[in-house]
Amino acid sequence: MTQPWFWIDSPEALNDACAQLAQSDVIGVDTEFLRETTFAPIPALIQLGNGQQAWLIDPMAVAPTDAVRHLLGPEGPVKLLHACGEDLEIFQLWLGDIPRPMIDTQVAEGFCCGEAGMGYKRLVEQRLGVDLPKDATRSDWTQRPLTETQCRYAALDVQYLPPIWAQQKAELTASGRLSWVEACCQAMIEAASHPVDHSHYYLRHRQAWRLDARRLAALARLCTWREEEIRRRNIPRGYLANDGQLMTIAERLPKNIYSLADIQGLRPSFIKRDGETVLGIIQGVLALPESELPKTLPSQQGPAWKSTLKPLRAAVNEVAESLGIAPELLMRRREREEWITEWLYGMRPALPDDWRAPLLAPIWDTVFVQPAAK
């Protein structure tokens, strides 16, 4: 019987594994990690597989070699991942790069069956009729040695990716959508490869549109400071201050330590360590001249927003339905909100520079042909 997995904890074993995997056209890739008390995830396991065997790499014991850099680089086989967002982050930490070329089988399935966000377990069951075990889902992957159950679970996470992709690729080629999936995955690689712009984090807050210009400036600066600090200290956001707490600080604009300490949920340790810094941010915002304040965000409850959102959402849903794909594959909610915000600011939203452009152009011409409602 073929051994289902190999444990890799030395450069020599890693190079041997890469030599075998390099003979395949595609390889399954997955990671396990720990992310409880740190901002950055701790790489705990790297899984690579060719559909018959899996190689479980211990990133806590072995550093990347030239062989694995070549295997996971652009000259190596196509890398297959499922719901790859956090996996790409792990590779940035361990490898210092993003695996490429890469296909996310979750994205591919969305273009095949019209359902976005399908989990790996359900995908394997629907595609291959295999019911995967869940017994190691919440394991501590940093413990050593890993149990037999953990190793089997980890190996199964990559074993079925090649046969699933073979089915998906055939369907996508027949439907003419293979290039769409490739473009989506390339965009994911590019996004994961670029530094995060912390100055825009405040726009994620669902209630930011409620703030006036000065309070919005405060929220923007507080979020930028928080994002830089949690990375520097390597702690989760909530260990410093969560989004709701920053929103309350921005709303109240406290001028002294006592007013800051009055905000519910802020820990005494935060007030002691970071209170003066936060008050300094607030003082800086209060001193800004009107000309340097940001534009307020359009109200998402107002008639102008709603009168634009309704036809835009309906048009996107209609095109997506005609294609048999989920609307979020055609246009994500955040993109939709960015379009409407730009339109209400008096600008014409820019079409995406990808496969969606010809599909969204008629919507763009219909919804944004008249001046924005006031």
Steps between C-alpha positions, in 0.01 A plus 500: 500500500630848412594707802240781515735768638860580583617716788755764394723665761840527331635683192598169339150353539347823374716497188412136432129581535532791257675280245205260501234771499670684214404209270130591532312758295299608804550461875263544792608754760367580847622634834420469868579776745431645844347845537360564847717746690699650210417721203719303261410131468762249614577256213460151641473270198538519121327227299590416142349215303481351151167321535653170612732601782547797730808657650452669838765765550582624850570875453609525863786259429607566141553824309411535130763364262573601142317187387175594670530860379529369146213253549267769635622766259379587151707228333352224716170313459164671543425533871145407608364650822151527643383829660859616484490838679670399824719242327659773289578688820674192641715469189596866523625430853677168435601524136516878463292470183164388361460164318444556130344417263210429734140383469253533784255211463239689704504779241499245216198321645311829515539535124400138446189467717406856581555467876766719658685405818454122496710331768755231422316220681179562309685543172672161541170338586316650201779449248643166609242347734749488789396595853804654667554464876483810720679356803808726484342825385583692817833336580803669648720469193807631683523197729764240422475226414174530311262210549413246234155658479645845440735374229221314321276807516778725367582261215135478394489880470721479190430150370180585316594838355656362176203278401255777590690750286505254210118499503475876548751578227312287248173678581658846497668432167171385350317809629775741396555617858843357573664837430258665744612272782865546413455878503324489838778290651771723355324799658507319835874442462562865418288622792683271744838610364453872567529677836172582670400868492401560862372850423187355338407258778242739648288463187424143606297627794134455410394813693777737389254689279328627817803710600558864416826598330704558818384181668562308179857634498535380859375152411740482204802597712402273788460203264834570331673521839332180621590305184866603529515422872346154489750398235789648694391331824371188320168489685139459378297815439274436797800483734560868429162651404223364281321687222204591719723653766688709244167615358387615843827687558455672163140591582579646844839659423613479866727784610641345817587164650187495717268540203693228317477264797121554499468308172357157568724204429835678497726314741698683771821370339400670174433829678833478682715398204327660202274767644735793445574385145130481418438843654786635290332363187173668601675831572665486158162446334338783697777732378448417132371787284174435320684480168692190613201301619379207286172496314220349701372168367160482332220383727412138428155570639430802283288511180800571274681184614192281487388627159841405358549174689168346400546510120871416528438192714210389281707537182797309645269223623336474157832465316632253758184291474529489122854370537409251772746648751465662841466883485803548729722340236396774261507788749576487871302710745800719578551572129133587466526743792815656353319558169207667672724714722698625200180570310352700787830691522439609139743255334441228244600164651775319309425163345722215625790420272427129475259241357203677660537823302283402199239350734480803729525766225127487411414529872740792535343677202146444628533573872753782482382682188312775689647735763484360851185573698543757773 
